[in-house]
């Protein structure tokens, strides 16, 4: 059988094999405190074993997908300890909260069959078993919130009466580290381990669900505005995190709106609230005098305009188009030129704010392009935000938006690193945030994101991948102007890594995961 490589992510259940032990079920996880990766060129993963809740670094070719090989590795000639671990793994996959036994059965060599190494290597194409060292697995697991002060529940499987060592030695595939036993842990170390465990216990990296939007309700800010809705017909393309809140306020302020979104379910919510539905972006243009677009990135914005049944298919001298997607100046100018060549009017309207501001109607709107179109959109801008500015020719609004996003991204990366350092130093993060609010650092973004870090759930208010996109566009603008941006480059790498870890669709505050772990 040819050797098959697998790529695993944090949270994936696997079978992990070390020399001297049977293949054992576990999950890919972040390293526990003190676990240093061995100096090896080969790909390795940190694995937490079910049943024992020990940790070790395992070579990738010694990790196999759990479900694919469950029947092969989890049934025949297996001990009660392995059967217990398999059950716990199945519960983890199904999302059950079965509870972790505070006296897990330890992986010992008493039931080890030396022939199993050869069987494992034969099954998976003769993996390089010489890279495996015979590991000594800690009989203590990291303390979690389920631990009690009684030393009998610390997870030791040693017979009573034997002297306890202060430290256990753990080795695996070339890595060795010391872990203090639970009775000798300081409160600070326990607190750090609890924090790590709370993140490692999350079964998936799925984006937390955002609270559903109440389309029929109006924010106090919107009610306080004296908005006289324009009698023109308006269209809106994109009902994402920002677009949903904007369209809600346009409807509640009395504007006539035709909508389109890739996901039909979202369209239906707004149709029930009074919006009209179109089948394609071109149909929205045909039904509307002025059409707004708010989607994900520059490429999506171009596809919306130039694609089949897109915006350009219906643009003429009676139509106008307003691009609200976070894009760079070059993309905006390309779209503006295409719209103008067909006789249409064009504005770029970049927004500063996130989901909450979009729903409250408190965005700051940066506009550039056709001044007469800016005037025609005034009632809409009044419903969307608290301020709108016309900045001259096309491109100026995009440039200013990227400058502001650059500042936000660098500040947020600094906040994440500061909160991570505070936790590592044994300081209470809530105390840091309380003091921060009394200093010159206090601002809505720092406070809001700091609270999200404390909460640890990161529901998307402003998706992390969008911030990383804006930092990348800022760096491109700096390259064009030969302007050094070293802090932006560093922040971009931090956000890029957090995105690669699987937090792209989480809130920007999830960059803390990259800083802390």
C-alpha positions as a Python dict, from the first residue, in 0.01 Angstrom:
ca = {
    (1, 'X'): (0, 0, 0),
    (2, 'X'): (142, 340, -96),
    (3, 'X'): (215, 579, 186),
    (4, 'X'): (-69, 825, 237),
    (5, 'X'): (-14, 1168, 389),
    (6, 'X'): (-283, 1345, 589),
    (7, 'X'): (-307, 1705, 699),
    (8, 'X'): (-464, 1750, 1042),
    (9, 'X'): (-606, 2056, 1219),
    (10, 'X'): (-650, 2138, 1585),
    (11, 'X'): (-947, 1942, 1717),
    (12, 'X'): (-921, 1652, 1468),
    (13, 'X'): (-958, 1305, 1629),
    (14, 'X'): (-675, 1069, 1532),
    (15, 'X'): (-506, 739, 1603),
    (16, 'X'): (-154, 817, 1727),
    (17, 'X'): (126, 556, 1745),
    (18, 'X'): (444, 565, 1953),
    (19, 'X'): (705, 292, 1986),
    (20, 'X'): (625, 83, 2290),
    (21, 'X'): (253, 160, 2289),
    (22, 'X'): (-50, 46, 2098),
    (23, 'X'): (-208, 286, 1852),
    (24, 'X'): (-422, 507, 2078),
    (25, 'X'): (-706, 752, 2008),
    (26, 'X'): (-648, 1121, 2074),
    (27, 'X'): (-702, 1465, 1926),
    (28, 'X'): (-471, 1721, 1769),
    (29, 'X'): (-432, 2010, 2014),
    (30, 'X'): (-225, 2310, 2109),
    (31, 'X'): (85, 2220, 2316),
    (32, 'X'): (44, 2231, 2692),
    (33, 'X'): (266, 2463, 2893),
    (34, 'X'): (624, 2334, 2890),
    (35, 'X'): (593, 2122, 2578),
    (36, 'X'): (866, 2222, 2335),
    (37, 'X'): (854, 2089, 1985),
    (38, 'X'): (1150, 1862, 1906),
    (39, 'X'): (1398, 1994, 1653),
    (40, 'X'): (1298, 1787, 1350),
    (41, 'X'): (1234, 1873, 988),
    (42, 'X'): (945, 1627, 966),
    (43, 'X'): (589, 1746, 1029),
    (44, 'X'): (473, 1678, 1386),
    (45, 'X'): (152, 1732, 1582),
    (46, 'X'): (83, 1770, 1952),
    (47, 'X'): (-168, 1499, 2053),
    (48, 'X'): (-379, 1472, 2369),
    (49, 'X'): (-468, 1106, 2429),
    (50, 'X'): (-822, 1016, 2531),
    (51, 'X'): (-862, 802, 2840),
    (52, 'X'): (-532, 915, 2993),
    (53, 'X'): (-526, 1282, 2887),
    (54, 'X'): (-150, 1280, 2843),
    (55, 'X'): (30, 1476, 2573),
    (56, 'X'): (308, 1393, 2326),
    (57, 'X'): (457, 1515, 1998),
    (58, 'X'): (378, 1263, 1722),
    (59, 'X'): (514, 1249, 1367),
    (60, 'X'): (243, 1313, 1110),
    (61, 'X'): (288, 973, 943),
    (62, 'X'): (218, 813, 1283),
    (63, 'X'): (-121, 991, 1305),
    (64, 'X'): (-419, 845, 1120),
    (65, 'X'): (-779, 973, 1085),
    (66, 'X'): (-982, 830, 1368),
    (67, 'X'): (-1306, 741, 1190),
    (68, 'X'): (-1133, 594, 886),
    (69, 'X'): (-944, 338, 1097),
    (70, 'X'): (-1181, 298, 1392),
    (71, 'X'): (-1285, -55, 1303),
    (72, 'X'): (-931, -157, 1212),
    (73, 'X'): (-755, -27, 1523),
    (74, 'X'): (-1032, -5, 1781),
    (75, 'X'): (-1182, -354, 1806),
    (76, 'X'): (-965, -665, 1803),
    (77, 'X'): (-746, -774, 2098),
    (78, 'X'): (-805, -447, 2280),
    (79, 'X'): (-784, -381, 2653),
    (80, 'X'): (-1048, -223, 2873),
    (81, 'X'): (-836, 94, 2883),
    (82, 'X'): (-841, 128, 2504),
    (83, 'X'): (-1212, 51, 2486),
    (84, 'X'): (-1271, 329, 2738),
    (85, 'X'): (-1059, 568, 2528),
    (86, 'X'): (-1251, 474, 2212),
    (87, 'X'): (-1582, 542, 2387),
    (88, 'X'): (-1456, 879, 2507),
    (89, 'X'): (-1340, 963, 2155),
    (90, 'X'): (-1679, 871, 2009),
    (91, 'X'): (-1847, 1095, 2267),
    (92, 'X'): (-1611, 1379, 2175),
    (93, 'X'): (-1698, 1345, 1806),
    (94, 'X'): (-2071, 1331, 1871),
    (95, 'X'): (-2049, 1639, 2094),
    (96, 'X'): (-2161, 1463, 2411),
    (97, 'X'): (-2050, 1600, 2747),
    (98, 'X'): (-1976, 1261, 2894),
    (99, 'X'): (-1752, 1405, 3167),
    (100, 'X'): (-1383, 1328, 3207),
    (101, 'X'): (-1297, 1061, 3462),
    (102, 'X'): (-1074, 1222, 3722),
    (103, 'X'): (-893, 887, 3757),
    (104, 'X'): (-816, 802, 3397),
    (105, 'X'): (-676, 460, 3313),
    (106, 'X'): (-309, 508, 3234),
    (107, 'X'): (-136, 384, 2919),
    (108, 'X'): (114, 133, 3054),
    (109, 'X'): (338, -115, 2882),
    (110, 'X'): (190, -407, 3078),
    (111, 'X'): (-60, -482, 2798),
    (112, 'X'): (169, -380, 2512),
    (113, 'X'): (219, -636, 2238),
    (114, 'X'): (553, -577, 2051),
    (115, 'X'): (399, -727, 1737),
    (116, 'X'): (158, -432, 1717),
    (117, 'X'): (437, -198, 1599),
    (118, 'X'): (503, -423, 1302),
    (119, 'X'): (130, -457, 1237),
    (120, 'X'): (86, -79, 1242),
    (121, 'X'): (380, -23, 1006),
    (122, 'X'): (256, -293, 769),
    (123, 'X'): (-94, -146, 767),
    (124, 'X'): (29, 202, 677),
    (125, 'X'): (302, 124, 429),
    (126, 'X'): (612, 69, 641),
    (127, 'X'): (641, 403, 820),
    (128, 'X'): (977, 497, 961),
    (129, 'X'): (940, 346, 1305),
    (130, 'X'): (1304, 420, 1386),
    (131, 'X'): (1203, 782, 1443),
    (132, 'X'): (992, 676, 1739),
    (133, 'X'): (1146, 664, 2082),
    (134, 'X'): (996, 451, 2354),
    (135, 'X'): (800, 714, 2543),
    (136, 'X'): (729, 740, 2909),
    (137, 'X'): (378, 878, 2944),
    (138, 'X'): (287, 1094, 3239),
    (139, 'X'): (33, 939, 3470),
    (140, 'X'): (-87, 1288, 3553),
    (141, 'X'): (-301, 1490, 3320),
    (142, 'X'): (-303, 1873, 3322),
    (143, 'X'): (-541, 2002, 3593),
    (144, 'X'): (-883, 2109, 3467),
    (145, 'X'): (-1183, 2272, 3623),
    (146, 'X'): (-1311, 1926, 3724),
    (147, 'X'): (-1013, 1864, 3955),
    (148, 'X'): (-1072, 1868, 4329),
    (149, 'X'): (-822, 1943, 4604),
    (150, 'X'): (-817, 1578, 4707),
    (151, 'X'): (-494, 1423, 4583),
    (152, 'X'): (-682, 1098, 4513),
    (153, 'X'): (-853, 1262, 4212),
    (154, 'X'): (-548, 1406, 4042),
    (155, 'X'): (-537, 1131, 3782),
    (156, 'X'): (-257, 916, 3921),
    (157, 'X'): (-284, 547, 3849),
    (158, 'X'): (6, 448, 4078),
    (159, 'X'): (-79, 203, 4357),
    (160, 'X'): (-124, 367, 4694),
    (161, 'X'): (172, 350, 4923),
    (162, 'X'): (441, 422, 4665),
    (163, 'X'): (624, 754, 4714),
    (164, 'X'): (508, 1024, 4478),
    (165, 'X'): (762, 1203, 4265),
    (166, 'X'): (738, 1578, 4247),
    (167, 'X'): (778, 1574, 3870),
    (168, 'X'): (693, 1332, 3593),
    (169, 'X'): (910, 1300, 3288),
    (170, 'X'): (734, 1284, 2951),
    (171, 'X'): (904, 1191, 2627),
    (172, 'X'): (771, 1142, 2277),
    (173, 'X'): (938, 1147, 1938),
    (174, 'X'): (1241, 1339, 2058),
    (175, 'X'): (1074, 1580, 2302),
    (176, 'X'): (1121, 1574, 2678),
    (177, 'X'): (973, 1804, 2938),
    (178, 'X'): (893, 1813, 3309),
    (179, 'X'): (542, 1848, 3442),
    (180, 'X'): (472, 1908, 3807),
    (181, 'X'): (219, 1680, 3970),
    (182, 'X'): (-111, 1840, 4071),
    (183, 'X'): (-54, 1864, 4449),
    (184, 'X'): (257, 2079, 4396),
    (185, 'X'): (108, 2313, 4135),
    (186, 'X'): (80, 2675, 4234),
    (187, 'X'): (-256, 2848, 4199),
    (188, 'X'): (-114, 3050, 3912),
    (189, 'X'): (-8, 2739, 3720),
    (190, 'X'): (-348, 2580, 3782),
    (191, 'X'): (-521, 2890, 3651),
    (192, 'X'): (-309, 2888, 3334),
    (193, 'X'): (-377, 2519, 3277),
    (194, 'X'): (-749, 2575, 3323),
    (195, 'X'): (-737, 2853, 3063),
    (196, 'X'): (-552, 2632, 2816),
    (197, 'X'): (-791, 2342, 2878),
    (198, 'X'): (-1095, 2561, 2811),
    (199, 'X'): (-964, 2634, 2462),
    (200, 'X'): (-838, 2282, 2388),
    (201, 'X'): (-1171, 2126, 2486),
    (202, 'X'): (-1357, 2299, 2203),
    (203, 'X'): (-1438, 2016, 1959),
    (204, 'X'): (-1435, 2227, 1642),
    (205, 'X'): (-1323, 2563, 1508),
    (206, 'X'): (-1665, 2635, 1358),
    (207, 'X'): (-1760, 3000, 1360),
    (208, 'X'): (-1982, 3088, 1658),
    (209, 'X'): (-2334, 3167, 1549),
    (210, 'X'): (-2416, 3536, 1534),
    (211, 'X'): (-2737, 3647, 1703),
    (212, 'X'): (-3017, 3667, 1448),
    (213, 'X'): (-3100, 4015, 1329),
    (214, 'X'): (-3438, 4161, 1428),
    (215, 'X'): (-3528, 4324, 1099),
    (216, 'X'): (-3847, 4485, 1220),
    (217, 'X'): (-3692, 4673, 1514),
    (218, 'X'): (-3530, 5016, 1489),
    (219, 'X'): (-3238, 5133, 1699),
    (220, 'X'): (-3279, 5436, 1923),
    (221, 'X'): (-3029, 5623, 1707),
    (222, 'X'): (-3238, 5558, 1394),
    (223, 'X'): (-3557, 5667, 1571),
    (224, 'X'): (-3388, 5991, 1680),
    (225, 'X'): (-3299, 6081, 1322),
    (226, 'X'): (-3541, 6291, 1120),
    (227, 'X'): (-3507, 6099, 794),
    (228, 'X'): (-3710, 6192, 491),
    (229, 'X'): (-3669, 5887, 265),
    (230, 'X'): (-3589, 5948, -100),
    (231, 'X'): (-3858, 5853, -352),
    (232, 'X'): (-3597, 5685, -573),
    (233, 'X'): (-3581, 5307, -600),
    (234, 'X'): (-3274, 5156, -434),
    (235, 'X'): (-3106, 4819, -471),
    (236, 'X'): (-2869, 4633, -243),
    (237, 'X'): (-2629, 4348, -326),
    (238, 'X'): (-2500, 4140, -35),
    (239, 'X'): (-2670, 4058, 296),
    (240, 'X'): (-2368, 3961, 503),
    (241, 'X'): (-2267, 4083, 848),
    (242, 'X'): (-2257, 4448, 739),
    (243, 'X'): (-2513, 4441, 458),
    (244, 'X'): (-2788, 4291, 675),
    (245, 'X'): (-2773, 4575, 926),
    (246, 'X'): (-2757, 4841, 655),
    (247, 'X'): (-3058, 4704, 465),
    (248, 'X'): (-3253, 4672, 789),
    (249, 'X'): (-3208, 5044, 856),
    (250, 'X'): (-3293, 5139, 497),
    (251, 'X'): (-3620, 4945, 521),
    (252, 'X'): (-3707, 5082, 866),
    (253, 'X'): (-3643, 5439, 748),
    (254, 'X'): (-3896, 5398, 466),
    (255, 'X'): (-3677, 5341, 159),
    (256, 'X'): (-3785, 5118, -128),
    (257, 'X'): (-3529, 4835, -159),
    (258, 'X'): (-3469, 4552, -406),
    (259, 'X'): (-3222, 4295, -279),
    (260, 'X'): (-3002, 4010, -400),
    (261, 'X'): (-2786, 3769, -203),
    (262, 'X'): (-2619, 3440, -288),
    (263, 'X'): (-2797, 3267, 3),
    (264, 'X'): (-3170, 3248, -63),
    (265, 'X'): (-3261, 3201, 305),
    (266, 'X'): (-3131, 3545, 395),
    (267, 'X'): (-3323, 3704, 110),
    (268, 'X'): (-3648, 3560, 239),
    (269, 'X'): (-3604, 3723, 580),
    (270, 'X'): (-3590, 4068, 420),
    (271, 'X'): (-3867, 3997, 168),
    (272, 'X'): (-4098, 3932, 464),
    (273, 'X'): (-3993, 4273, 602),
    (274, 'X'): (-4091, 4454, 281),
    (275, 'X'): (-3794, 4424, 44),
    (276, 'X'): (-3834, 4306, -316),
    (277, 'X'): (-3625, 4012, -438),
    (278, 'X'): (-3429, 3988, -764),
    (279, 'X'): (-3280, 3678, -925),
    (280, 'X'): (-2946, 3827, -1037),
    (281, 'X'): (-2734, 4136, -964),
    (282, 'X'): (-2825, 4263, -1311),
    (283, 'X'): (-3194, 4239, -1223),
    (284, 'X'): (-3135, 4456, -915),
    (285, 'X'): (-2974, 4723, -1135),
    (286, 'X'): (-3267, 4706, -1378),
    (287, 'X'): (-3522, 4756, -1097),
    (288, 'X'): (-3333, 5033, -916),
    (289, 'X'): (-3221, 5391, -973),
    (290, 'X'): (-2927, 5355, -732),
    (291, 'X'): (-2773, 5022, -628),
    (292, 'X'): (-2543, 4963, -331),
    (293, 'X'): (-2305, 4668, -303),
    (294, 'X'): (-2142, 4541, 18),
    (295, 'X'): (-1966, 4206, -19),
    (296, 'X'): (-1642, 4042, 94),
    (297, 'X'): (-1331, 4153, -98),
    (298, 'X'): (-1194, 4321, -414),
    (299, 'X'): (-1215, 4007, -628),
    (300, 'X'): (-1578, 3947, -530),
    (301, 'X'): (-1653, 4313, -605),
    (302, 'X'): (-1506, 4276, -956),
    (303, 'X'): (-1696, 3953, -1015),
    (304, 'X'): (-2018, 4126, -914),
    (305, 'X'): (-1963, 4401, -1170),
    (306, 'X'): (-1800, 4218, -1461),
    (307, 'X'): (-1947, 3868, -1419),
    (308, 'X'): (-2227, 3700, -1608),
    (309, 'X'): (-2563, 3870, -1534),
    (310, 'X'): (-2364, 4120, -1330),
    (311, 'X'): (-2393, 4492, -1272),
    (312, 'X'): (-2257, 4604, -1610),
    (313, 'X'): (-2522, 4409, -1799),
    (314, 'X'): (-2790, 4665, -1700),
    (315, 'X'): (-2596, 4987, -1636),
    (316, 'X'): (-2701, 5286, -1849),
    (317, 'X'): (-2729, 5665, -1825),
    (318, 'X'): (-3020, 5640, -1579),
    (319, 'X'): (-2845, 5408, -1335),
    (320, 'X'): (-2600, 5465, -1047),
    (321, 'X'): (-2378, 5229, -852),
    (322, 'X'): (-2232, 5269, -501),
    (323, 'X'): (-1951, 5030, -398),
    (324, 'X'): (-1939, 4977, -19),
    (325, 'X'): (-1708, 4673, -19),
    (326, 'X'): (-1370, 4721, 151),
    (327, 'X'): (-1145, 4746, -157),
    (328, 'X'): (-826, 4914, -274),
    (329, 'X'): (-814, 5231, -484),
    (330, 'X'): (-708, 5049, -802),
    (331, 'X'): (-1009, 4816, -790),
    (332, 'X'): (-1241, 5107, -723),
    (333, 'X'): (-1103, 5301, -1019),
    (334, 'X'): (-1141, 4998, -1248),
    (335, 'X'): (-1508, 4966, -1151),
    (336, 'X'): (-1562, 5342, -1182),
    (337, 'X'): (-1419, 5344, -1534),
    (338, 'X'): (-1641, 5053, -1644),
    (339, 'X'): (-1955, 5216, -1500),
    (340, 'X'): (-1871, 5555, -1654),
    (341, 'X'): (-1807, 5406, -2001),
    (342, 'X'): (-2168, 5285, -2002),
    (343, 'X'): (-2298, 5625, -1891),
    (344, 'X'): (-2365, 5538, -1527),
    (345, 'X'): (-2268, 5731, -1214),
    (346, 'X'): (-2034, 5584, -952),
    (347, 'X'): (-1946, 5633, -586),
    (348, 'X'): (-1718, 5445, -351),
    (349, 'X'): (-1861, 5454, 1),
    (350, 'X'): (-1626, 5289, 251),
    (351, 'X'): (-1763, 5231, 599),
    (352, 'X'): (-1589, 5248, 934),
    (353, 'X'): (-1758, 5031, 1193),
    (354, 'X'): (-1864, 4673, 1247),
    (355, 'X'): (-2179, 4466, 1284),
    (356, 'X'): (-2314, 4655, 1586),
    (357, 'X'): (-2267, 4995, 1423),
    (358, 'X'): (-2427, 4869, 1100),
    (359, 'X'): (-2736, 4757, 1292),
    (360, 'X'): (-2752, 5074, 1504),
    (361, 'X'): (-2712, 5304, 1204),
    (362, 'X'): (-2399, 5459, 1354),
    (363, 'X'): (-2142, 5390, 1082),
    (364, 'X'): (-1895, 5652, 959),
    (365, 'X'): (-1917, 5665, 578),
    (366, 'X'): (-1624, 5778, 362),
    (367, 'X'): (-1741, 5870, 11),
    (368, 'X'): (-1560, 5964, -310),
    (369, 'X'): (-1676, 6003, -668),
    (370, 'X'): (-1978, 6163, -837),
    (371, 'X'): (-2093, 6454, -617),
    (372, 'X'): (-2450, 6457, -756),
    (373, 'X'): (-2484, 6090, -663),
    (374, 'X'): (-2355, 6167, -314),
    (375, 'X'): (-2638, 6421, -280),
    (376, 'X'): (-2897, 6171, -409),
    (377, 'X'): (-2785, 5916, -148),
    (378, 'X'): (-2807, 6150, 150),
    (379, 'X'): (-3123, 5998, 301),
    (380, 'X'): (-2967, 5649, 272),
    (381, 'X'): (-2638, 5760, 428),
    (382, 'X'): (-2836, 5924, 707),
    (383, 'X'): (-3009, 5590, 778),
    (384, 'X'): (-2682, 5394, 762),
    (385, 'X'): (-2454, 5613, 971),
    (386, 'X'): (-2400, 5912, 1191),
    (387, 'X'): (-2151, 6088, 961),
    (388, 'X'): (-2076, 6086, 588),
    (389, 'X'): (-1791, 6270, 415),
    (390, 'X'): (-1726, 6340, 48),
    (391, 'X'): (-1350, 6316, -11),
    (392, 'X'): (-1318, 6412, -377),
    (393, 'X'): (-1212, 6185, -661),
    (394, 'X'): (-1251, 5808, -674),
    (395, 'X'): (-982, 5630, -473),
    (396, 'X'): (-953, 5877, -187),
    (397, 'X'): (-1217, 5703, 26),
    (398, 'X'): (-1055, 5361, -26),
    (399, 'X'): (-714, 5499, 70),
    (400, 'X'): (-843, 5666, 386),
    (401, 'X'): (-1034, 5351, 484),
    (402, 'X'): (-719, 5138, 451),
    (403, 'X'): (-518, 5384, 660),
    (404, 'X'): (-778, 5362, 937),
    (405, 'X'): (-795, 4982, 910),
    (406, 'X'): (-417, 4967, 934),
    (407, 'X'): (-430, 5157, 1262),
    (408, 'X'): (-708, 4933, 1396),
    (409, 'X'): (-527, 4611, 1303),
    (410, 'X'): (-197, 4714, 1460),
    (411, 'X'): (-375, 4831, 1778),
    (412, 'X'): (-574, 4507, 1802),
    (413, 'X'): (-262, 4293, 1759),
    (414, 'X'): (-106, 4495, 2043),
    (415, 'X'): (-412, 4442, 2262),
    (416, 'X'): (-401, 4066, 2202),
    (417, 'X'): (-30, 4044, 2285),
    (418, 'X'): (-76, 4256, 2597),
    (419, 'X'): (-364, 4038, 2724),
    (420, 'X'): (-161, 3725, 2651),
    (421, 'X'): (140, 3863, 2840),
    (422, 'X'): (-80, 3962, 3134),
    (423, 'X'): (-219, 3610, 3157),
    (424, 'X'): (127, 3455, 3133),
    (425, 'X'): (250, 3688, 3409),
    (426, 'X'): (-29, 3583, 3644),
    (427, 'X'): (-229, 3906, 3620),
    (428, 'X'): (-608, 3901, 3602),
    (429, 'X'): (-715, 4005, 3252),
    (430, 'X'): (-1036, 4162, 3381),
    (431, 'X'): (-824, 4386, 3603),
    (432, 'X'): (-614, 4487, 3301),
    (433, 'X'): (-930, 4581, 3111),
    (434, 'X'): (-1074, 4778, 3403),
    (435, 'X'): (-755, 4981, 3441),
    (436, 'X'): (-728, 5029, 3063),
    (437, 'X'): (-1071, 5194, 3063),
    (438, 'X'): (-940, 5455, 3308),
    (439, 'X'): (-643, 5552, 3093),
    (440, 'X'): (-583, 5730, 2764),
    (441, 'X'): (-598, 5389, 2590),
    (442, 'X'): (-973, 5368, 2649),
    (443, 'X'): (-1174, 5362, 2329),
    (444, 'X'): (-1481, 5162, 2217),
    (445, 'X'): (-1277, 4921, 2001),
    (446, 'X'): (-1021, 4834, 2270),
    (447, 'X'): (-1292, 4785, 2533),
    (448, 'X'): (-1519, 4583, 2305),
    (449, 'X'): (-1241, 4352, 2182),
    (450, 'X'): (-1097, 4320, 2532),
    (451, 'X'): (-1433, 4196, 2660),
    (452, 'X'): (-1453, 3950, 2369),
    (453, 'X'): (-1110, 3814, 2467),
    (454, 'X'): (-1229, 3767, 2826),
    (455, 'X'): (-1543, 3589, 2705),
    (456, 'X'): (-1345, 3367, 2468),
    (457, 'X'): (-1623, 3284, 2220),
    (458, 'X'): (-1543, 3536, 1942),
    (459, 'X'): (-1880, 3559, 1760),
    (460, 'X'): (-1816, 3752, 1436),
    (461, 'X'): (-1875, 4124, 1473),
    (462, 'X'): (-1596, 4206, 1228),
    (463, 'X'): (-1451, 3885, 1074),
    (464, 'X'): (-1080, 3831, 1127),
    (465, 'X'): (-1027, 3743, 760),
    (466, 'X'): (-1161, 4085, 657),
    (467, 'X'): (-914, 4261, 883),
    (468, 'X'): (-630, 4055, 741),
    (469, 'X'): (-748, 4143, 391),
    (470, 'X'): (-739, 4515, 475),
    (471, 'X'): (-390, 4487, 625),
    (472, 'X'): (-271, 4314, 307),
    (473, 'X'): (-425, 4589, 91),
    (474, 'X'): (-259, 4851, 313),
    (475, 'X'): (78, 4685, 258),
    (476, 'X'): (18, 4682, -118),
    (477, 'X'): (-57, 5054, -106),
    (478, 'X'): (262, 5110, 93),
    (479, 'X'): (461, 4918, -170),
    (480, 'X'): (318, 5134, -449),
    (481, 'X'): (411, 5452, -261),
    (482, 'X'): (745, 5314, -132),
    (483, 'X'): (628, 5378, 224),
    (484, 'X'): (780, 5141, 488),
    (485, 'X'): (512, 4977, 704),
    (486, 'X'): (703, 4745, 943),
    (487, 'X'): (437, 4736, 1217),
    (488, 'X'): (162, 4668, 964),
    (489, 'X'): (367, 4385, 815),
    (490, 'X'): (409, 4226, 1158),
    (491, 'X'): (40, 4265, 1242),
    (492, 'X'): (-53, 4114, 906),
    (493, 'X'): (157, 3805, 981),
    (494, 'X'): (-14, 3765, 1319),
    (495, 'X'): (-362, 3787, 1163),
    (496, 'X'): (-254, 3562, 875),
    (497, 'X'): (-143, 3295, 1121),
    (498, 'X'): (-467, 3320, 1320),
    (499, 'X'): (-656, 3282, 991),
    (500, 'X'): (-452, 2972, 907),
    (501, 'X'): (-535, 2825, 1248),
    (502, 'X'): (-900, 2831, 1141),
    (503, 'X'): (-1024, 3157, 1297),
    (504, 'X'): (-1081, 3354, 975),
    (505, 'X'): (-1460, 3362, 1018),
    (506, 'X'): (-1440, 3440, 1389),
    (507, 'X'): (-1425, 3796, 1518),
    (508, 'X'): (-1102, 3993, 1488),
    (509, 'X'): (-1055, 3952, 1865),
    (510, 'X'): (-977, 3582, 1796),
    (511, 'X'): (-627, 3701, 1705),
    (512, 'X'): (-573, 3655, 2080),
    (513, 'X'): (-559, 3278, 2020),
    (514, 'X'): (-252, 3329, 1802),
    (515, 'X'): (-91, 3554, 2063),
    (516, 'X'): (-167, 3331, 2363),
    (517, 'X'): (-119, 2979, 2227),
}
